[in-house]
């Protein structure tokens, strides 16, 4: 008898859940990993995204030790980092942080890096870092204050959510749109399918 495949998403992000659903993939379990996301000295944003995604996947794997119901599971983790040059624009939790971030991004091109890590049932780690370049229009004070009032910046890398009101700020985007939302779909599906996870299992149900 063939054991049913299982997928754990080492995240509690509704955006990542929705993006996986867009690809016809439903995680069997969500395991948000609360890790220290402080960058190392002179750590490049790309390297930070790679390290954090792997750390989250490995933390989920470690948390499953002794839980035999999840043997043979694929684990998926991701982390998104926004940067202007080498300057990180972190997740805003306070309105002052969000305001500073938006003024920094105004009229500039920034880069969004998402590290994706898949740990296979054989405990092999496979990784990919995806980069998207995004240019914002020059934001007026009223636009920034109105966006801050919306609250859509809270907890978001770079202090904005492109799938919401901030989509009106984008002049140009080069690369993966879903990467900016929080999970590059093409690369994620390729990683999973390349490691034996059947990403098409539920596609017939989408008809």
C-alpha positions in Angstrom: 0.0 0.0 0.0 1.3 3.4 -1.0 1.5 5.8 1.9 -0.2 9.2 1.3 2.2 12.0 0.8 2.4 14.7 3.4 3.6 18.3 3.4 4.4 20.5 6.3 4.6 24.3 5.8 7.0 25.7 8.4 5.0 29.0 8.4 1.8 30.5 9.6 1.6 33.1 6.8 -1.9 33.3 5.3 -0.2 34.6 2.1 1.9 31.5 1.7 -1.0 29.3 2.4 -3.0 31.1 -0.3 -0.2 30.9 -2.8 0.2 27.2 -2.3 -3.5 26.9 -2.8 -3.2 28.8 -6.0 -0.8 26.0 -7.1 -3.3 23.3 -6.0 -1.2 22.4 -3.0 -2.6 22.1 0.5 -0.2 21.7 3.4 -1.2 19.0 5.8 0.2 20.9 8.8 1.3 24.4 9.5 4.3 24.7 11.8 5.3 28.4 12.3 8.9 28.5 13.6 9.7 31.5 15.9 13.4 32.0 15.3 15.8 34.9 15.8 15.8 36.7 12.4 18.6 39.1 13.2 21.1 39.4 10.3 24.7 38.5 11.0 27.4 41.2 10.7 27.7 42.3 7.0 25.3 39.5 6.0 24.0 40.0 2.5 20.2 40.1 2.1 20.3 37.1 -0.3 22.4 35.1 2.2 20.0 36.1 5.0 17.0 34.8 3.1 18.8 31.5 2.3 19.9 31.0 5.9 16.5 31.8 7.6 14.5 29.6 5.2 16.9 26.7 5.9 16.9 27.4 9.7 13.0 27.3 9.7 12.9 24.0 7.8 15.5 22.4 10.0 13.7 23.7 13.2 10.5 22.1 12.0 12.3 18.8 11.3 13.8 18.9 14.8 10.4 19.5 16.3 9.1 16.4 14.6 11.6 14.1 16.2 9.8 11.2 17.9 6.5 12.0 16.1 6.2 8.9 13.9 3.0 10.1 12.4 5.0 12.5 10.3 7.7 10.1 9.0 8.2 10.5 5.3 7.0 14.1 5.2 8.2 16.9 2.9 8.9 20.1 4.8 8.6 23.5 3.1 9.9 26.8 4.6 10.5 30.3 3.2 11.7 33.6 4.3 11.3 37.0 2.5 13.8 39.8 2.8 13.5 43.3 1.3 16.6 45.4 0.6 17.7 48.8 -0.9 21.2 48.0 -1.9 22.6 46.1 1.0 20.3 47.9 3.5 17.7 45.6 4.9 14.1 46.9 5.2 12.7 44.6 7.8 9.2 43.7 9.0 7.5 46.7 10.4 5.7 46.3 13.7 5.4 50.0 14.7 4.0 52.8 12.6 7.3 54.7 12.9 9.2 51.8 11.3 6.7 51.5 8.5 6.9 55.3 7.8 10.7 55.2 7.7 10.6 52.2 5.3 8.1 53.8 2.9 10.0 57.0 2.7 13.1 54.9 1.9 11.4 52.9 -0.8 9.7 56.0 -2.4 11.0 56.6 -5.9 13.6 53.9 -5.7 14.1 50.4 -6.9 14.4 47.7 -4.2 15.0 44.0 -4.3 12.9 41.3 -2.8 14.7 38.0 -1.9 12.8 34.9 -0.9 14.7 31.9 0.3 12.8 28.6 -0.2 13.9 25.4 1.5 12.5 21.9 1.1 13.6 19.1 3.3 12.8 15.7 1.8 11.6 12.5 3.5 15.2 11.4 3.4 16.2 14.6 5.3 18.0 16.2 2.4 17.8 20.0 2.1 17.2 21.6 -1.2 17.2 25.4 -1.5 16.6 28.2 -3.9 16.8 32.0 -3.5 14.6 34.1 -5.9 15.2 37.8 -6.5 12.6 40.3 -7.8 13.3 43.9 -8.5 10.5 46.4 -7.7 10.4 50.1 -8.4 8.0 52.4 -6.4 6.7 55.7 -7.6 7.7 58.7 -5.7 5.2 58.7 -2.8 3.5 61.8 -1.5 3.2 62.5 2.2 -0.6 61.9 1.9 -0.1 58.6 0.1 2.2 57.4 2.9 0.0 58.6 5.7 -3.1 57.0 4.1 -1.2 53.7 3.6 -0.1 53.8 7.2 -3.7 54.3 8.3 -4.7 51.2 6.4 -2.6 49.0 8.6 -1.7 46.8 5.6 2.0 47.3 6.4 1.9 45.6 9.7 4.3 42.6 9.9 5.2 42.8 6.3 8.8 42.7 4.9 9.5 46.1 3.6 6.4 47.5 5.3 4.1 46.8 2.4 1.9 44.1 0.8 2.0 44.2 -3.0 -1.3 42.3 -3.3 -3.1 45.1 -1.4 -3.2 48.9 -1.7 0.6 49.1 -2.2 0.2 47.5 -5.6 -0.7 51.0 -6.8 2.8 52.2 -5.8 4.6 49.8 -8.2 5.9 51.4 -11.4 7.9 48.4 -12.5 8.5 44.8 -11.5 11.1 42.5 -12.9 10.9 38.9 -11.9 8.4 36.8 -10.0 5.3 38.6 -8.6 4.4 35.7 -6.2 8.0 36.1 -4.8 7.1 39.6 -3.6 3.9 38.3 -2.1 6.0 35.8 -0.1 6.5 32.5 -2.1 7.8 32.2 -5.6 5.4 29.6 -7.1 7.4 28.4 -10.1 10.5 27.7 -8.0 8.6 26.2 -5.1 6.7 23.8 -7.3 9.9 22.8 -9.1 11.7 22.1 -5.8 8.8 20.0 -4.5 8.2 18.0 -7.7 12.0 17.5 -8.1 12.1 15.8 -4.7 9.2 13.5 -5.4 6.2 15.4 -4.1 3.3 15.1 -6.5 2.1 18.7 -6.9 -0.7 17.7 -9.2 -2.6 15.4 -6.8 -5.5 17.9 -6.2 -5.6 19.5 -9.6 -8.6 17.5 -10.7 -10.5 18.9 -7.7 -9.9 22.5 -9.1 -11.9 21.8 -12.3 
